[in-house]
Amino acid sequence: MERLNYFIRRFLLVIPTFLGITVLCFGLIQFVPGGPVEQIIMKMKGIGAGESSRGAGAQASISIQQRKDIEAHFGFDQPFYKRYWKWLVTDKLGMKMESYKFPNKTAWQLIKERFKVSLIFGVAGFVLSYLACIPLGILKALRHNKMFDLGSSLVIFVGYAIPPFAFGMVLKMLFCGTVEGLWDFFPVSGFYSDNFAAMTFWEQTKDIFMHMFLPVLCYIIGNFAILTLLMKNSLLEQISKDYIRTVLAKGGSFTRAIWGHAFRNSLIPIATGFGSILTVMFAGSVIIEQVFEIPGMGRLSLEAIVGRDYPVFMGILSLTSVLGLIGNIFSDFLYILIDPRIDFQKN
């Protein structure tokens, strides 16, 4: 019952936390220069300058009334609380608002178009990261200070030291045929080929795999060292505890002590990242998507920020905030599954 009350409180806290995040970000973007009003005024001045003269002539082409009309068009003539309430309730977290950068498309339509790409990219990167790092971390713990541990640590830290975007550029140079005389195994950019619609199902699957192999590899490199060392150190800590020595003293095998007792407890720190499974569709690195020209959520968020496309930016922010908050609660639930002795009331 205490645990149920804890999770009820956590879910109820999602609401004020979400409102706090969105109010803060919604307020900040109102004061960021270069917004939609300023962009339209600059375009109008550019037209005036092209037809007449620069400087004072262009400045005179925008009257005070014209500026007020533009502000009214975007709703900036309303008080802050009214704009926020309209975004929150009337426009359904801004999802029904039309994009400033992509006319005739709402924020939700743009997010939905990129959702599939980011979902495949995020799930593949998330699953492969844990499938590779957990077994490697276990092997490093069981062979601590041996040649395998030392050699793998060298490779891990070298990979950790290389920025994922730089690693991606090197991979493109080596395996995408961008440099004459080198291999041309993978496509240079994009998520699928131009003739994707004419392919069979298996050809489409292969085409997506070839396009996503290098970007997913870059994504894994970014998390590889942290997850591997976290798994290793967590397992080493459990092996050194008294209950493992008790199992061995009672005649239990080392294998049973590791897999029957230490392994489960060592997953508790790793479970912190399991909650991010709910946000895998937004997990793609902005820079990686930019390097490989992948039309995913990361690239869309960058375009929204650079282009001051507030409806799209706030739509992505609201989704990631809700899923992130729920993901934290999901991580707490996994703690209980891994170790039922955990009592959140004492923490």
Secondary structure, DSSP 8 states (H G I E B T S, - for coil): -HHHHHHHHHHHHHHHHHHHHHHHHHHHHHHSSS-HHHHHHHHHHHHHHHHS-STHHHHHTS-HHHHHHHHHHHTTTS-HHHHHHIIIIITTTTTTSB-SSSTT-BHHHHHHHHHHHHHHHHHHHHHHHHHHHHHHHHHHHHTTTSHHHHHHHHHHHHHHHS-HHHHHHHHHHHHBS-STTS-B-S-SSSSS-TTGGGS-HHHHHHHHHHHHHHHHHHHHHHHHHHHHHHHHHHHHHHHTSHHHHHHHHTT--HHHHIIIIIHHHHHHHHGGGGGGGGGGGG-S-HHHHHHTT--SHHHHHHHHHHTT-HHHHHHHHHHHHHHHHHHHHHHHHHHHHH-TT--GGG-
